[in-house]
Amino acid sequence: MSKRDDLIAQYAADLKEKCGVTPDMDLLTKVTIGLGPSIYNADSSTVAGSDPAELDRVRANFLVKKLGLTDGDELTAGIDKALETYGKGERRKLRAVVYYLLVKHFGKESVYA
């Protein structure tokens, strides 16, 4: 298996074990590929859930630019829901998992079709 395949397996395990979600592997793979080389960097492969600047970047760069959502309070609520699903006590929140949860939450699977 390739390094990316290993990471996707890790993301799927996190979704099942930590989030209680059975992942759509095709969508998870597409979200992972969409993240590009950032998945291989220790810093950029995770989301700092307690850093307001990081959450603003997720909202602006992923939810608005990538998913095409309109900026507003519902985006912040969606991010909070994804982080809560992952577990507030979970220190290492993998970006691909958080983004997958956000895509599912906002019903934007069509972006990756």
BELSUL-V570262 format. One record per helix or strand of 2 or more residues. SS is the DSSP state (alpha for helix, beta for strand). FROM is the first residue (numbers start at 1). LEN is the number of residues. If there is no record, write none. Layout:
ss->SS from->FROM len->LEN
ss->SS from->FROM len->LEN
This chain:
ss->alpha from->3 len->15
ss->alpha from->25 len->10
ss->alpha from->36 len->5
ss->beta from->46 len->2
ss->alpha from->52 len->15
ss->alpha from->73 len->14
ss->beta from->93 len->2
ss->alpha from->95 len->12
ss->alpha from->109 len->4
